[in-house]
Amino acid sequence: MNLLIIYITRLTIDNYYLFLR
């Protein structure tokens, strides 16, 4: 597992949650 991928995924998920809310 690459840290970069995890970091990008976290950012994307956070952005998605903020967008939904």
Secondary structure as GFF3:
##gff-version 3
##sequence-region A 1 21
A	DSSP	alpha_helix	3	20	.	.	.	ID=ss1
###
